[in-house]
Amino acid sequence: MDFNSSLFSSTDALQVVSEQREKQALRSFGETPWHRNWKKVFPRTFQEVSFVDKGLGDLHRADIYTPCGTTIEFQNSPICIEELESREAFYPKLVWVLNGKKFKGFRILKHLPDVDDPKLAGYEFCHTDHLSVIRRTDLLNGAGRAKVLNFHHPELRDIPLTSHYYSFCWKHPHRVWYQAKCPIIVDLGGHFLYQLKQRSQLSGDYAYLHMIPRKDFIGRYISV
């Protein structure tokens, strides 16, 4: 699984600043248990690594900075679009991990087919709680009301569902996360994490979840 497929590879813009353990302890005092428990998964040398923005002189502090050059930021609460864009612009490779247990009205719904299956190229997923699609030709031809098809329809019933892609419902979404350019990992507790992905569609991008074993996500950065 490629968790960093959309990330840059250069780290030339970063200048590492040596850490002081006393300051690290003071910063950790105000963190939530969720935040601290995530950081403790990684070696101390990965935690609270600071960088200086050479252009602006600003100090940036990564929750986790790995030897492969990936920065992992643990986010327990919503942030504004300016903060999201600032962090994504600064770190060459960034992964967001969000505390999904704090999301209001968030539910995982149904298994999905492979959204990139060539057999689905002519269809658009509907933005509802029910797993259904419309034909893209209906949309392009300006049909008054495109026919909604479920996966029992003869055109679709031979397309298998996956065990790792899921639809979901988020009644009160933090919409800023849909604008992120870096990978978004949602932590709902348990043995699995969920990467928030979006399928590009004419009718609006379709958001879905890619289930990832927690140990695989962590191992990707510790084993390098």
Salt bridges, closest charged atoms under 4 A:
GLU19 OE1 - ARG27 NH2 2.97
GLU31 OE2 - HIS35 NE2 3.93
GLU31 OE2 - LYS39 NZ 2.77
GLU48 OE1 - ARG27 NE 3.20
GLU48 OE2 - LYS39 NZ 2.50
GLU48 OE1 - ARG61 NE 3.96
ASP63 OD2 - HIS35 NE2 3.30
GLU73 OE1 - ARG87 NH1 2.78
GLU83 OE2 - ARG87 NE 2.71
GLU124 OE2 - ARG136 NE 2.94
ASP129 OD2 - ARG107 NH2 3.84
ASP138 OD2 - ARG135 NH1 3.90
GLU155 OE2 - ARG135 NH2 2.56
ASP187 OD1 - ARG214 NH2 2.61
